[in-house]
């Protein structure tokens, strides 16, 4: 069984079994083994699986490879109705944003989410701060500080 199939089966485990056996540790290990070539199949699974599966993936992704993470985020941003995970996975990026197409796309996503879902503004702030996009988002929102945003 390849890594992605094993990971999929693990993330679809019964809730009691997943929690009782601390399967998130095994999921984290499997996510760390993913390769960039696995991302298209991972994106297909992401769209087929439920929110619980997506949440388990994002929670267990502390060892995700940088190239896999960037490819996954870029793919998630291409999905018409972006599923759970973008803001959560942004925090896995290095804390210094670059001027890449991905950073620009994440910034646009964060700005859109900021206006569309005020209840998630704290999460958006934290995600942008953790990957170095905080200052750029403030500028796009026309704010001088997070205090001005009420955060």
C-alpha positions as a printed Julia matrix, in Angstrom:
151×3 Matrix{Float64}:
   0.0    0.0    0.0
   1.49   3.35  -0.94
   1.81   6.24   1.5
  -1.24   8.16   0.26
  -3.52   5.11   0.43
  -2.29   4.3    3.93
  -2.8    7.92   4.99
  -6.29   8.02   3.51
  -7.3    4.85   5.35
  -5.87   6.2    8.58
  -7.62   9.57   8.29
 -10.93   7.79   7.62
 -10.62   5.69  10.77
 -13.4    5.53  13.31
 -13.31   8.55  15.67
 -12.88   6.42  18.79
 -10.1    4.37  17.25
  -8.31   7.44  15.85
  -8.31   9.16  19.24
  -7.76   6.12  21.45
  -4.78   4.86  19.47
  -3.27   8.34  18.89
  -3.3    7.67  15.17
  -2.5   11.32  14.5
   1.14  10.42  15.27
   1.13   7.83  12.49
  -0.72  10.27  10.21
   1.95  12.91  10.89
   4.66  10.41   9.96
   2.87   9.43   6.73
   2.27  13.08   5.78
   6.0   13.66   6.2
   6.62  10.94   3.59
   4.43  12.51   0.91
   6.18  13.65  -2.25
   5.28  16.45  -4.66
   4.15  13.77  -7.13
   1.45  12.74  -4.61
  -0.19  16.19  -4.55
  -2.59  15.76  -7.5
  -4.01  12.57  -5.95
  -4.05  14.26  -2.54
  -6.05  17.17  -3.95
  -8.53  14.73  -5.49
  -8.95  13.01  -2.12
  -9.28  16.39  -0.41
 -12.32  17.19  -2.52
 -13.88  13.74  -2.01
 -13.41  13.48   1.75
 -15.39  15.15   4.51
 -14.39  17.98   6.83
 -13.23  15.54   9.53
 -10.7   14.01   7.13
  -9.43  17.46   6.11
  -9.16  18.57   9.74
  -7.24  15.45  10.68
  -4.83  16.07   7.82
  -4.17  19.69   8.75
  -3.78  18.86  12.44
  -1.31  16.07  11.73
   0.77  17.91   9.15
   3.62  19.2   11.32
   6.17  17.19   9.32
   4.87  18.03   5.85
   7.6   18.63   3.29
   7.89  22.28   2.19
   7.5   21.5   -1.52
   4.46  19.32  -0.84
   2.95  22.05   1.36
   3.4   24.73  -1.29
   1.98  22.51  -4.03
  -0.97  21.53  -1.83
  -1.75  25.14  -0.94
  -1.48  26.21  -4.58
  -3.85  23.4   -5.54
  -6.34  24.19  -2.79
  -6.46  27.8   -3.95
  -7.45  26.59  -7.43
 -10.54  24.79  -6.19
 -13.64  26.88  -6.85
 -15.02  26.52  -3.35
 -11.8   26.36  -1.4
 -12.23  23.64   1.18
 -11.02  23.65   4.75
  -7.3   23.81   5.15
  -5.8   26.89   3.52
  -5.61  29.03   6.66
  -4.63  26.05   8.77
  -1.84  25.0    6.41
  -0.55  28.57   6.0
   0.78  28.33   9.54
   3.06  25.5    8.4
   4.91  27.8    5.99
   8.18  29.46   7.03
   7.6   32.71   8.95
   9.02  34.89   6.2
   6.8   35.42   3.18
   8.41  35.87  -0.19
   7.19  37.64  -3.29
   6.13  34.41  -4.98
   2.92  33.74  -6.83
   1.85  31.49  -3.94
   2.35  34.25  -1.34
   0.37  36.65  -3.52
  -2.43  34.1   -3.94
  -2.51  33.38  -0.19
  -2.66  37.1    0.5
  -5.58  37.52  -1.91
  -7.33  34.54  -0.3
  -6.8   35.99   3.19
  -8.13  39.38   2.13
 -11.22  37.82   0.56
 -11.8   35.63   3.62
 -11.37  38.66   5.89
 -14.27  40.44   4.23
 -16.4   37.34   3.67
 -16.22  35.84   7.14
 -15.66  38.31  10.01
 -15.93  35.47  12.53
 -12.63  34.05  11.19
 -10.66  37.29  11.33
  -8.61  36.18  14.35
  -7.69  32.93  12.57
  -6.8   34.88   9.43
  -4.6   37.23  11.47
  -2.78  34.33  13.14
  -2.3   32.43   9.88
  -0.92  35.49   8.11
   1.29  36.4   11.03
   2.77  32.9   11.26
   3.81  32.83   7.6
   4.98  36.44   7.31
   2.03  37.91   5.42
   0.63  39.93   8.32
   2.07  43.31   7.33
   1.08  42.89   3.71
  -2.48  41.95   4.69
  -2.77  44.98   6.97
  -1.66  47.19   4.09
  -4.22  45.63   1.71
  -6.95  46.12   4.32
  -5.94  49.76   4.78
  -5.1   49.25   8.45
  -2.0   50.43  10.31
  -2.17  47.74  13.03
  -4.19  44.77  14.17
  -5.45  46.97  17.0
  -7.14  49.1   14.33
  -8.89  45.92  13.21
 -10.16  45.33  16.73
  -7.82  42.39  17.33
